[in-house]
């Protein structure tokens, strides 16, 4: 599966970094869902004459959530590219064969 010790290290770093920004995406999605639920509850319980103001102050729109998602993905991909570039400056040797796959 891997040709060199460097390949093992690169794969491990990529997997860990990818898992990290996937976790950030999950947190962001959960935050958006909780926000939408709170705004719906507010709309439901406000007197009719005030409901129009809910949308006026709701700044966490679907477009903003999509932009944040894109920022997370871009930052994760940039980090991966930078780490891969930095790894080219080093030589790697495994101490033992106890590598988790």
C-alpha positions in Angstrom: 0.0 0.0 0.0 2.8 2.4 0.9 6.0 2.7 -1.0 8.1 4.6 1.6 8.1 5.6 5.2 7.4 9.1 4.0 4.2 7.8 2.3 3.0 6.4 5.6 3.7 9.7 7.4 2.0 11.7 4.6 -1.1 9.5 4.7 -1.3 9.7 8.5 -1.0 13.5 8.5 -3.6 13.8 5.7 -6.0 11.5 7.5 -5.7 13.3 10.8 -6.0 16.8 9.2 -9.0 15.7 7.2 -10.7 14.3 10.3 -10.1 17.6 12.1 -11.8 19.7 9.5 -14.6 17.2 9.0 -15.2 17.6 12.8 -15.2 21.4 12.3 -17.8 21.0 9.6 -20.0 18.9 11.9 -19.8 21.5 14.6 -20.7 24.2 12.2 -23.6 22.2 10.8 -24.9 21.5 14.3 -24.5 25.2 15.2 -26.6 26.2 12.2 -29.3 23.7 13.0 -29.5 24.9 16.6 -29.7 28.5 15.4 -32.5 27.7 12.9 -34.4 25.9 15.6 -34.0 28.8 18.0 -35.2 31.3 15.3 -38.2 29.1 14.5 -39.1 29.0 18.2 -38.8 32.7 18.4 -41.0 33.3 15.3 -43.6 30.8 16.7 -43.8 32.6 20.1 -43.6 36.2 19.1 -46.8 38.3 18.7 -47.6 38.6 15.0 -46.6 42.3 14.7 -43.0 41.4 15.8 -42.4 38.3 13.6 -41.1 40.4 10.7 -38.2 41.6 12.8 -36.9 38.0 13.3 -35.8 37.8 9.7 -34.4 41.3 9.9 -31.9 40.4 12.7 -31.2 36.8 11.6 -27.6 37.1 10.3 -26.8 33.4 10.2 -28.4 32.7 6.8 -27.9 29.6 4.7 -25.6 31.7 2.4 -23.5 32.6 5.4 -23.4 29.0 6.6 -22.2 27.9 3.1 -19.5 30.6 3.1 -18.3 29.4 6.5 -18.3 25.8 5.3 -16.2 26.9 2.3 -13.7 28.7 4.5 -13.3 25.6 6.7 -12.7 23.4 3.6 -10.3 25.9 2.1 -8.4 26.2 5.3 -8.1 22.5 5.7 -7.0 22.0 2.1 -4.4 24.9 2.5 -3.1 23.3 5.6 -2.7 19.9 3.9 -0.9 21.5 0.9 1.4 23.4 3.3 2.2 20.3 5.4 2.9 18.2 2.3 5.2 20.9 1.0 7.1 21.1 4.3 7.4 17.3 4.5 9.5 17.5 1.4 12.3 19.1 3.4 12.8 16.0 5.6 13.8 12.3 5.4 11.7 9.8 7.4 12.5 6.4 8.9 10.1 4.2 10.9 11.4 3.1 14.3 9.3 0.0 14.1 6.5 -1.6 12.1 3.7 -0.9 14.6 1.8 1.5 12.3 -1.9 1.7 12.6 -3.8 1.7 9.3 
